[in-house]
Amino acid sequence: MQKIMKLFVKSEEGATAIEYGLIASLIAVVLIAVLTTMGTNLSATFTRISDAL
């Protein structure tokens, strides 16, 4: 039982998976913010072009 507990304490696979998950979620949040801003700017640009025509 002590051997299993020592292996469990030494194992860092779970921590690594959590870190990758946090990085992926941070990237997703940044992408959503950027794409939302770009979509708003793009919509305004098309509206300006449409009004000019």
ZADO-1210 file (C-alpha; in nm, 4 decimals, padded with zeros to 6 digits):
<atoms>
<atom x="00.0000" y="00.0000" z="00.0000" code="MET" pos="1"/>
<atom x="00.2862" y="00.2384" z="00.0798" code="GLN" pos="2"/>
<atom x="00.4381" y="00.1658" z="-00.2589" code="LYS" pos="3"/>
<atom x="00.1160" y="00.2668" z="-00.4334" code="ILE" pos="4"/>
<atom x="00.0906" y="00.5866" z="-00.2282" code="MET" pos="5"/>
<atom x="00.4502" y="00.6799" z="-00.3130" code="LYS" pos="6"/>
<atom x="00.3825" y="00.6259" z="-00.6827" code="LEU" pos="7"/>
<atom x="00.0633" y="00.8330" z="-00.6578" code="PHE" pos="8"/>
<atom x="00.2469" y="01.1224" z="-00.4901" code="VAL" pos="9"/>
<atom x="00.5327" y="01.1096" z="-00.7446" code="LYS" pos="10"/>
<atom x="00.3025" y="01.0915" z="-01.0466" code="SER" pos="11"/>
<atom x="00.2697" y="01.4242" z="-01.2239" code="GLU" pos="12"/>
<atom x="00.0533" y="01.3130" z="-01.5152" code="GLU" pos="13"/>
<atom x="-00.2633" y="01.4549" z="-01.3619" code="GLY" pos="14"/>
<atom x="-00.1010" y="01.7909" z="-01.2933" code="ALA" pos="15"/>
<atom x="00.0286" y="01.8068" z="-01.6490" code="THR" pos="16"/>
<atom x="-00.3158" y="01.7296" z="-01.7892" code="ALA" pos="17"/>
<atom x="-00.4698" y="02.0041" z="-01.5755" code="ILE" pos="18"/>
<atom x="-00.2050" y="02.2527" z="-01.6923" code="GLU" pos="19"/>
<atom x="-00.2728" y="02.1674" z="-02.0568" code="TYR" pos="20"/>
<atom x="-00.6444" y="02.2069" z="-01.9928" code="GLY" pos="21"/>
<atom x="-00.5924" y="02.5498" z="-01.8390" code="LEU" pos="22"/>
<atom x="-00.3739" y="02.6595" z="-02.1301" code="ILE" pos="23"/>
<atom x="-00.6308" y="02.5366" z="-02.3825" code="ALA" pos="24"/>
<atom x="-00.9138" y="02.7182" z="-02.2047" code="SER" pos="25"/>
<atom x="-00.7093" y="03.0402" z="-02.1893" code="LEU" pos="26"/>
<atom x="-00.6412" y="03.0178" z="-02.5626" code="ILE" pos="27"/>
<atom x="-01.0120" y="02.9582" z="-02.6258" code="ALA" pos="28"/>
<atom x="-01.1104" y="03.2660" z="-02.4232" code="VAL" pos="29"/>
<atom x="-00.8586" y="03.4831" z="-02.6091" code="VAL" pos="30"/>
<atom x="-00.9787" y="03.3510" z="-02.9464" code="LEU" pos="31"/>
<atom x="-01.3410" y="03.4200" z="-02.8601" code="ILE" pos="32"/>
<atom x="-01.2567" y="03.7765" z="-02.7549" code="ALA" pos="33"/>
<atom x="-01.0513" y="03.8423" z="-03.0686" code="VAL" pos="34"/>
<atom x="-01.3050" y="03.6895" z="-03.3058" code="LEU" pos="35"/>
<atom x="-01.5910" y="03.8810" z="-03.1442" code="THR" pos="36"/>
<atom x="-01.4037" y="04.2080" z="-03.1864" code="THR" pos="37"/>
<atom x="-01.3068" y="04.1238" z="-03.5434" code="MET" pos="38"/>
<atom x="-01.6659" y="04.0298" z="-03.6253" code="GLY" pos="39"/>
<atom x="-01.7940" y="04.3622" z="-03.4941" code="THR" pos="40"/>
<atom x="-01.5297" y="04.5557" z="-03.6879" code="ASN" pos="41"/>
<atom x="-01.5955" y="04.3549" z="-04.0027" code="LEU" pos="42"/>
<atom x="-01.9683" y="04.4153" z="-03.9755" code="SER" pos="43"/>
<atom x="-01.9089" y="04.7889" z="-03.9395" code="ALA" pos="44"/>
<atom x="-01.6811" y="04.7838" z="-04.2447" code="THR" pos="45"/>
<atom x="-01.9416" y="04.6063" z="-04.4587" code="PHE" pos="46"/>
<atom x="-02.2076" y="04.8496" z="-04.3410" code="THR" pos="47"/>
<atom x="-01.9851" y="05.1434" z="-04.4401" code="ARG" pos="48"/>
<atom x="-01.9209" y="04.9896" z="-04.7819" code="ILE" pos="49"/>
<atom x="-02.2899" y="04.9179" z="-04.8320" code="SER" pos="50"/>
<atom x="-02.3833" y="05.2751" z="-04.7396" code="ASP" pos="51"/>
<atom x="-02.1219" y="05.4122" z="-04.9790" code="ALA" pos="52"/>
<atom x="-02.2676" y="05.2143" z="-05.2675" code="LEU" pos="53"/>
</atoms>
